[in-house]
Amino acid sequence: MSVELGLLALAAALGVALLLFGVPPAWVWPLVLLPYAARHLYHLLRLVRLIRRQHRLVPPFPRGPWGDIYRGIAQYQQRGRKRRKRQIRSSRRFREAADAVPDALVTLNKLQQIDWANPAAAELLDIHWPRDDGRRLADLIDHPELVTFIETGEYMRPLDITPEHNRALTLSLRIAPFGERKRQRLVVARDITKVYHLDMIRRDFVANASHELRTPLTVITGFLENLADAPTSPPAHRRPLTLMQHQAERMRSIIDDLLTLSRLEMDDQDTKQVSVDIAGDLAHIVHESETLSAGRHHFRVAVDATLLLVGNPVELRSVFANLIHNAVRHTPDGTTIDIRWAADADGPLFTVADDGEGIPAEHLPRLTERFYRVDRGRSRASGGTGLGLAIVKHVLNRHGGRLLIASTLGVGSRFACQFPAARGMVRQDTELDLDYIRRVATPEAERDWS
């Protein structure tokens, strides 16, 4: 500001001098202020020209406020150049890292068109970038479920595909939303050929071994029954025979569950889809569970008798029976078991809750693993095979559902089966033979579940 004030003081002194020399006042001030205004106009036009041409502002800068303006813009330009260099370096490092990833990476815009793909996508998916830039992913990958998989947005489970250009490959396709409003998609394809073949070998081995074991086990069980029931068997032999019968029955249960798991894994999609009367099935399952409990537990049931479910009736019944029987087997005497079947905002929901001892948090992620037990000694004593929750998980996957588990030590556990809304149906005829459900679903229980 001192420069500007000095220029104004010089202009004022020049004006006074001109007046003293007899110059008319009407000419004095225009002559004095014109150079001052011309200077400002020159610097303004020069700045506009430099900005329009995107020139760098470099010293020397003019003195006064214009120098501060030039210097400030030059600093902004320098920071912008550094920021662009950092972005370019980050982008280059990201590209180099993405190119080194062995999995195929493809980004899609909001129209499901290809924006970018790494080199592995050419080998695994036959997608070449930039040759296929702007093309739709569904046009390049011929799979009947791909379009539905992308549009539904349910990316919790991967989609296994076999690409047309190399039928020897088996790829696991995962999609993750990203970008503004999550409208863009990142497609990740991983080669699981070796894992898939090893898994097939394991499935075949388990299925064949279990099937072959059934015949000798049946023979052994038959002889044990005859020996245990024979009047000529010595009394000292009856207890060992009873124990052998119990263990043979347990082996039969394990083999049956292994065969069920193998069948579910062999055929991931079930084609036997009918409307299932869940309320009627639950009536029989609860009756069986009361017999298994022998009065040691209290049951509360709240069932929507008008809600049906589209699926496989045998598999769905095994899901509900496993969860309810587990609650009976693995909770102490006096536990209250709450059973609920109703529709919520996300679709049909089946829930089994208890107020038992609860399950430690570190065990919850592994409960659906085969033969995983929280308390091994107690589980074997209760007659469990360790495969029930694994069967539940596979059946729910076949029906598009999810298994939700929550537990708190000293408070209890809750197992919920959430099914897609599209699988729920409302019964048209409401006159049902559900006397048992009406008897056990007391008004108190309905209030507790509301």
DAURZI-V971589 format. One line per field, one symbol per residue. ss: DSSP state (2 for helix, 1 for strand, 0 for the rest). burial: I if it has 24 or more other ideal C-beta (glycine too) atoms within 12 Angstrom, else O. A space follows every 10 residues. Layout:
BEGIN
ss->???
burial->???
END
This chain:
BEGIN
ss->0222222222 2222222222 0000222222 2222222222 2222222222 2200000000 0000222222 2222222222 2222222222 2222222222 0001111100 0011111022 2222000000 0000012222 0000022222 2200000011 1000000000 1111111102 2201111111 1022222222 2222222222 2222222222 2222222220 0000222222 2222222222 2222222222 2222220000 0001110222 2222222222 2220000111 1110001111 1022222222 2222222220 0000011111 1111001111 1111000000 2222000000 0000022222 2200000222 2222222200 0111111100 0111111100 2221110000 0000222222 0022222220
burial->OOOOOOIOOO IOOOIOOOOO OOOOOOOOOO OIOOOIOOIO OOIOOOIOOO OOOOOOIOOO OOOOOIOOII OOIIOOOOOO OOOOOOOOOO OOOOOOOIOO IOIIIIIIOO OIIIIIIIOI IIOIIIIOIO OIOOIOIIOI IOOOOIOOII OOOOOOOIII IIIOOOOOII IIIIIOOOOO OOOIIIIIII IIOOOOOOOO OOIOOIIOOI OOOOOOIOOO IOOIOOOIOO OOOOOOOOOO IOOOIOOIOI IIIIIIIIII IIIIIOOOOI OOOOOIIIII IIIOIIOOII OIIOOOIIII IIIIIIIIII IIIOIIIIII IIIIIIIIII IOOOIIIIII IIIOOOIIII IIIIIIOIIO OOOIOOIIOI OIIIOOOOIO OIOIIIIIII IIIIIIIIII IIIIIOIOOO OIIIIIIIIO OOIIIOOOOO OOOIOIIOOI IOOOIOOOOO
END
